[in-house]
Amino acid sequence: MNGEGSLIRRFLRDERGITSIEYALIASIISICAVASLGVIGTRVNGMFNGILPGLN
């Protein structure tokens, strides 16, 4: 039982997993923001080109 207790204590003190989870959360937030902003920019650029298109014909 003593070996299991020290294994659990060592597991709870280990912060490597917490750090990797934090980095994963930060990366996912950045990617969600990038996708959302690219969607808005794409819609605006499409509207701009649709406004220019009649003048080119």
Secondary structure as UniProt FT lines:
FT   HELIX           2..13
FT   HELIX           16..56
//
